[in-house]
Amino acid sequence: MKTIGKCTSPIITIGSGNVEHILEYDGEIQIGRKHIVTSYELLGGSCINYSLRLIATGMNVFPIPFIGKDQCGHDIRKHLVKIGLEKDLNKKALQFISSEDFLFPNIQTPKAIIVVNQGHRTIFSQGLSIRKNIEEHFQDRLDCLSNLVSDNRGSVMIGHISIDGDKHKPGIISRKTINTYFNKLFLFANFGNSQVKHGIDFWIEDLGHIDLFQLNLEEIRGFFNQSGRNSSLNEIIKFLREHSITAVITINRFGAIGTYKDGSDGIVLVWPLKIRKIIDPTGAGDAFASGMISSLNGNKHFTFKDFLSAVVEGRDWASYACTTIGASGNCPDKKTLDTFRKKYSNASHKLIEIIKPNFAEQIMDIIDNAY
């Protein structure tokens, strides 16, 4: 796959931000026993993961992470500015990040502990401590962007937003974002638990305004179960096709399934690269999303061929992420990614397949039984 050129189209990233304490242990974990671990302190959360990966490859990124005016929030902003300066980030984007208003005054930045063990990870995370005026501050950030980002071309990435789980105002931030930018910029969404818990029926109108939707297999099953719908993979794909929802379903370390609009072009099976060892899958889904958005470059009218290129790019970014510790501790530049994909693409027997829906049913049944 050819190298992606420098993207001048702005990318707005919206979602969580946190400090991650990662404990790595290669042996067998036994409850009640002492374990000597290797520890790391890194940054994470969907907005931060998207932003750092995209900035590393030369993208023009405007992040809105839900982080507070505390030491952790200041540290996250400082790191974003540092990486932005190193990667020659757009001056307007650097000013947006450097602004005092970048931090939310009524939020305590959450922390997470992640245990990485033999290629698997277990996450213990704090809930977002929310007080008041979050919506107002978020609107102020959107208003600020209106002077920085034109409506002609660009992307908006919606990640996990804890405040959307509020039962009194469910989905408030995601819906505000969608209503602000649909019919203007390319809209992408990869919901977290706070959004998924409302179910597919709650979000169906909003998904009609989103250009590309992503969840992993466990999440999308829960998404359909919450609305009392059949959550078999065949039924999920059928529903997405009937509603012309372009979507990617990631399947842990075993690749992804994609469907484009009404699905008439076929079901896309994206096979994983045969990397030697999976070190840590944390943040691989966010890396997959970032790769796709970098490929589509704000094009709301992308074709099926564009979609295929995007999911392959996403697969490569996610595969690289699995070879490093943390969600965004090691974000490669374009040259590093190209070297990685050349090495492992040649070693992989099959990269991508397009199968007519009626022939894909058996494969999806097998995946259902396996997971």
C-alpha positions as CSV (number, residue, x, y, z in Angstrom):
1,M,0.0,0.0,0.0
2,K,1.3,3.4,-0.9
3,T,2.4,6.0,1.7
4,I,-0.3,8.5,2.6
5,G,0.7,12.1,1.7
6,K,0.6,14.8,4.3
7,C,-3.0,15.6,5.2
8,T,-4.0,19.2,5.4
9,S,-7.6,18.4,6.1
10,P,-8.3,19.2,9.8
11,I,-9.4,16.4,12.2
12,I,-11.4,17.2,15.3
13,T,-11.0,14.5,18.0
14,I,-13.5,14.3,20.8
15,G,-13.5,11.8,23.7
16,S,-11.7,10.6,26.8
17,G,-8.3,11.4,28.2
18,N,-6.5,9.8,31.1
19,V,-3.2,8.8,32.7
20,E,-2.5,5.1,32.4
21,H,-0.4,3.1,34.9
22,I,0.6,0.0,33.1
23,L,1.9,-3.1,34.8
24,E,3.5,-5.7,32.6
25,Y,4.0,-9.3,33.8
26,D,4.9,-12.2,31.5
27,G,4.4,-15.1,34.0
28,E,1.3,-16.7,35.3
29,I,-0.8,-14.4,37.5
30,Q,-1.9,-16.0,40.8
31,I,-4.4,-14.2,43.0
32,G,-3.0,-13.6,46.5
33,R,0.6,-13.8,45.4
34,K,3.2,-11.1,45.0
35,H,4.4,-10.4,41.4
36,I,7.4,-8.4,40.3
37,V,6.3,-6.3,37.3
38,T,7.6,-3.8,34.8
39,S,5.7,-0.5,35.2
40,Y,5.0,2.4,32.8
41,E,3.1,5.7,33.1
42,L,1.6,6.7,29.8
43,L,-1.4,8.6,28.4
44,G,-4.6,7.1,27.1
45,G,-8.3,7.6,26.4
46,S,-9.9,7.7,22.9
47,C,-9.3,11.4,22.2
48,I,-5.7,11.3,23.3
49,N,-5.0,8.0,21.4
50,Y,-6.5,9.4,18.2
51,S,-4.7,12.7,18.5
52,L,-1.2,11.3,19.3
53,R,-1.3,8.7,16.5
54,L,-2.5,11.2,13.9
55,I,-0.1,14.0,14.9
56,A,2.8,11.5,14.6
57,T,2.0,11.0,11.0
58,G,1.6,14.7,10.1
59,M,-2.1,15.2,10.5
60,N,-3.7,18.5,11.4
61,V,-5.5,17.7,14.7
62,F,-7.8,19.7,17.0
63,P,-8.5,17.6,20.2
64,I,-11.3,18.1,22.7
65,P,-10.5,15.6,25.5
66,F,-12.5,15.6,28.7
67,I,-9.7,16.3,31.1
68,G,-9.6,18.7,34.0
69,K,-7.5,21.6,35.3
70,D,-5.5,19.4,37.6
71,Q,-1.9,18.1,37.4
72,C,-2.9,15.2,35.1
73,G,-4.7,17.5,32.8
74,H,-1.8,19.9,32.6
75,D,0.6,17.0,31.9
76,I,-1.6,15.7,29.1
77,R,-1.8,19.1,27.4
78,K,1.9,19.7,27.9
79,H,2.7,16.3,26.1
80,L,0.3,17.1,23.2
81,V,2.1,20.5,22.7
82,K,5.5,18.8,22.9
83,I,4.6,16.2,20.3
84,G,2.9,18.8,18.2
85,L,6.0,20.9,18.1
86,E,8.2,17.9,17.2
87,K,5.9,16.9,14.4
88,D,5.3,20.5,13.0
89,L,1.6,20.6,14.0
90,N,-0.4,23.4,12.4
91,K,0.0,26.7,14.3
92,K,-3.8,27.0,14.8
93,A,-4.0,23.5,16.2
94,L,-1.1,24.3,18.6
95,Q,-2.9,27.5,19.8
96,F,-6.1,25.5,20.3
97,I,-4.3,23.0,22.5
98,S,-2.2,25.6,24.3
99,S,-5.3,27.7,25.3
100,E,-6.2,27.7,29.0
101,D,-9.7,26.8,27.9
102,F,-8.4,23.5,26.6
103,L,-8.9,22.1,30.1
104,F,-12.4,21.6,31.6
105,P,-12.8,23.5,34.9
106,N,-15.2,21.0,36.5
107,I,-13.7,17.7,35.7
108,Q,-11.1,15.6,37.5
109,T,-8.9,13.8,35.0
110,P,-9.3,10.1,35.4
111,K,-6.6,7.5,35.9
112,A,-6.4,3.9,34.8
113,I,-4.4,0.8,35.8
114,I,-3.8,-1.7,33.0
115,V,-2.4,-5.1,33.6
116,V,-0.6,-6.5,30.5
117,N,0.0,-10.3,30.6
118,Q,1.0,-12.5,27.8
119,G,-0.6,-10.5,25.0
120,H,-3.8,-9.8,27.0
121,R,-4.8,-6.8,29.0
122,T,-7.1,-6.1,31.9
123,I,-8.2,-2.5,32.6
124,F,-9.2,-0.9,35.9
125,S,-10.4,2.7,35.2
126,Q,-11.9,5.5,37.3
127,G,-15.2,7.0,36.2
128,L,-15.2,10.6,35.1
129,S,-15.8,12.9,38.1
130,I,-18.3,15.4,36.7
131,R,-19.6,18.4,38.5
132,K,-21.3,21.1,36.4
133,N,-21.2,23.2,33.3
134,I,-19.6,20.5,31.2
135,E,-22.0,21.0,28.3
136,E,-21.4,24.8,28.3
137,H,-17.6,24.4,28.3
138,F,-17.8,21.9,25.5
139,Q,-20.0,24.3,23.4
140,D,-17.4,27.0,24.0
141,R,-14.8,24.7,22.5
142,L,-17.0,24.0,19.5
143,D,-17.6,27.7,19.0
144,C,-13.8,28.3,19.1
145,L,-13.4,25.6,16.4
146,S,-15.8,27.4,14.1
147,N,-13.2,30.1,13.7
148,L,-10.4,27.6,13.1
149,V,-11.9,24.8,11.0
150,S,-13.8,25.5,7.7
151,D,-17.0,23.6,6.8
152,N,-15.6,22.6,3.4
153,R,-13.6,19.6,4.3
154,G,-12.4,17.9,7.5
155,S,-13.2,15.0,9.9
156,V,-14.7,14.7,13.3
157,M,-13.9,11.6,15.5
158,I,-16.2,10.8,18.3
159,G,-14.8,8.4,20.9
160,H,-15.8,7.3,24.4
161,I,-17.6,10.1,26.2
162,S,-18.5,9.3,29.8
163,I,-21.0,12.2,30.2
164,D,-23.1,10.6,27.5
165,G,-24.0,7.9,30.0
166,D,-26.0,10.4,32.2
167,K,-29.5,8.9,32.4
168,H,-31.0,12.4,32.6
169,K,-29.3,13.6,29.4
170,P,-28.3,10.5,27.6
171,G,-26.0,11.0,24.6
172,I,-25.8,14.7,25.1
173,I,-22.3,15.4,23.9
174,S,-22.3,12.9,21.0
175,R,-25.6,14.2,19.7
176,K,-24.5,17.9,20.1
177,T,-21.4,17.0,18.0
178,I,-23.4,15.1,15.3
179,N,-26.0,17.9,15.1
180,T,-23.2,20.5,14.7
181,Y,-21.2,18.8,12.0
182,F,-23.4,16.5,9.9
183,N,-23.8,17.7,6.3
184,K,-20.6,19.7,6.9
185,L,-17.6,17.5,8.0
186,F,-16.9,13.8,7.8
187,L,-18.3,12.1,10.9
188,F,-16.8,9.0,12.5
189,A,-17.9,7.4,15.8
190,N,-16.4,4.6,17.9
191,F,-18.6,4.5,21.0
192,G,-17.6,3.4,24.5
193,N,-19.6,1.8,27.2
194,S,-21.4,5.0,28.2
195,Q,-22.9,5.4,24.7
196,V,-23.3,1.7,23.9
197,K,-25.5,1.1,27.0
198,H,-28.3,3.1,25.4
199,G,-28.7,0.6,22.6
200,I,-29.0,0.7,18.9
201,D,-32.6,2.0,18.8
202,F,-31.6,5.0,20.8
203,W,-28.9,6.0,18.3
204,I,-30.5,4.9,15.0
205,E,-31.3,8.4,13.7
206,D,-27.9,9.7,14.7
207,L,-26.1,6.8,13.0
208,G,-27.9,7.8,9.8
209,H,-25.9,11.1,10.0
210,I,-22.6,9.3,10.7
211,D,-20.3,8.5,7.7
212,L,-18.4,5.6,9.4
213,F,-19.2,3.7,12.5
214,Q,-16.9,1.3,14.4
215,L,-17.3,-1.0,17.4
216,N,-15.6,-4.3,18.4
217,L,-17.6,-7.5,18.3
218,E,-18.3,-7.6,22.0
219,E,-19.5,-3.9,22.0
220,I,-21.8,-4.2,19.0
221,R,-23.4,-7.3,20.4
222,G,-24.1,-5.4,23.6
223,F,-25.3,-2.5,21.5
224,F,-28.0,-4.7,19.9
225,N,-28.8,-6.6,23.1
226,Q,-29.5,-3.4,24.9
227,S,-32.4,-2.8,22.5
228,G,-33.6,-6.4,22.7
229,R,-32.5,-7.2,19.2
230,N,-30.9,-10.3,17.8
231,S,-27.1,-9.9,18.3
232,S,-25.8,-12.6,16.0
233,L,-23.2,-11.3,13.6
234,N,-25.4,-12.2,10.6
235,E,-28.4,-10.2,12.0
236,I,-26.1,-7.3,12.9
237,I,-24.7,-7.1,9.4
238,K,-28.2,-7.4,7.9
239,F,-29.5,-4.5,10.1
240,L,-26.5,-2.3,9.1
241,R,-27.1,-3.0,5.4
242,E,-30.8,-2.4,5.6
243,H,-30.1,1.0,7.2
244,S,-27.2,1.8,4.9
245,I,-24.8,2.2,7.8
246,T,-21.2,2.0,6.8
247,A,-19.4,0.2,9.6
248,V,-16.4,-1.8,10.7
249,I,-16.5,-4.5,13.4
250,T,-13.1,-5.3,14.8
251,I,-12.6,-8.8,16.1
252,N,-9.8,-8.6,18.7
253,R,-6.6,-9.8,17.2
254,F,-8.3,-11.6,14.3
255,G,-9.0,-8.8,11.9
256,A,-12.3,-7.0,11.1
257,I,-15.5,-7.2,9.2
258,G,-16.7,-4.2,7.1
259,T,-19.9,-3.3,5.4
260,Y,-20.3,-0.3,3.0
261,K,-23.7,1.4,2.7
262,D,-26.3,-1.1,1.7
263,G,-23.8,-3.9,1.4
264,S,-24.4,-4.6,-2.3
265,D,-20.6,-4.5,-3.0
266,G,-20.1,-7.4,-0.5
267,I,-19.0,-8.1,3.0
268,V,-15.3,-7.1,3.6
269,L,-13.2,-9.5,5.6
270,V,-9.9,-7.9,6.7
271,W,-7.4,-10.5,7.9
272,P,-4.7,-9.6,10.5
273,L,-1.1,-9.2,9.7
274,K,1.0,-12.2,10.9
275,I,3.1,-10.3,13.4
276,R,5.4,-12.5,15.5
277,K,4.2,-11.5,18.9
278,I,1.3,-9.5,20.3
279,I,2.7,-7.5,23.2
280,D,-0.3,-5.3,24.2
281,P,-3.6,-4.9,22.4
282,T,-4.5,-1.8,24.4
283,G,-5.7,1.0,22.1
284,A,-5.6,-1.2,19.0
285,G,-9.2,-0.2,18.2
286,D,-8.3,3.5,18.4
287,A,-5.3,2.9,16.2
288,F,-7.6,1.2,13.7
289,A,-9.9,4.2,13.7
290,S,-7.1,6.6,13.3
291,G,-5.7,4.8,10.3
292,M,-9.0,4.8,8.5
293,I,-9.6,8.5,9.1
294,S,-6.1,9.3,7.9
295,S,-6.8,7.4,4.7
296,L,-10.3,8.9,4.0
297,N,-9.0,12.4,4.6
298,G,-12.4,14.1,5.3
299,N,-14.0,12.7,2.1
300,K,-17.7,12.4,2.9
301,H,-18.3,10.9,-0.5
302,F,-15.8,8.1,-0.3
303,T,-16.3,5.1,-2.6
304,F,-16.2,1.4,-1.9
305,K,-12.7,1.3,-3.2
306,D,-11.8,4.1,-0.7
307,F,-13.4,2.1,2.1
308,L,-11.2,-0.9,1.3
309,S,-8.1,1.2,1.3
310,A,-9.2,2.7,4.7
311,V,-9.8,-0.6,6.4
312,V,-6.5,-2.0,5.2
313,E,-4.7,1.2,6.6
314,G,-6.6,0.8,9.8
315,R,-5.6,-2.8,10.1
316,D,-1.9,-1.9,9.6
317,W,-2.1,0.8,12.3
318,A,-3.8,-1.5,14.7
319,S,-1.3,-4.3,14.1
320,Y,1.6,-2.0,14.8
321,A,-0.2,-0.8,18.0
322,C,-0.3,-4.4,19.3
323,T,3.5,-4.6,19.1
324,T,4.0,-1.8,21.6
325,I,3.2,-1.1,25.3
326,G,0.2,1.2,26.0
327,A,-2.5,2.8,23.9
328,S,-0.3,5.6,22.5
329,G,3.1,5.3,24.1
330,N,4.8,4.5,20.8
331,C,3.1,6.3,17.9
332,P,4.9,5.6,14.6
333,D,5.5,8.2,11.8
334,K,4.7,7.4,8.2
335,K,8.1,6.0,7.4
336,T,8.0,3.6,10.3
337,L,4.5,2.4,9.4
338,D,5.6,1.9,5.8
339,T,8.6,-0.2,6.9
340,F,6.3,-2.2,9.2
341,R,3.6,-3.0,6.6
342,K,6.2,-4.0,4.0
343,K,7.7,-6.4,6.4
344,Y,4.5,-8.1,7.5
345,S,2.2,-7.7,4.5
346,N,4.6,-9.8,2.5
347,A,4.5,-12.5,5.2
348,S,0.7,-12.6,5.3
349,H,-1.0,-15.1,3.1
350,K,-4.2,-13.1,2.7
351,L,-4.9,-9.5,3.4
352,I,-8.5,-8.8,2.5
353,E,-11.5,-10.6,0.9
354,I,-14.8,-9.4,-0.5
355,I,-17.6,-11.9,-0.2
356,K,-21.2,-11.7,-1.3
357,P,-23.5,-11.5,1.8
358,N,-25.1,-14.9,1.2
359,F,-21.7,-16.6,1.0
360,A,-20.5,-14.8,4.1
361,E,-23.1,-16.2,6.5
362,Q,-21.2,-19.4,7.2
363,I,-18.1,-17.5,8.1
364,M,-20.0,-15.2,10.4
365,D,-21.7,-18.2,12.1
366,I,-18.2,-19.6,12.8
367,I,-17.1,-16.3,14.3
368,D,-20.2,-16.2,16.5
369,N,-19.5,-19.7,17.8
370,A,-15.8,-19.0,18.4
371,Y,-16.6,-15.8,20.3
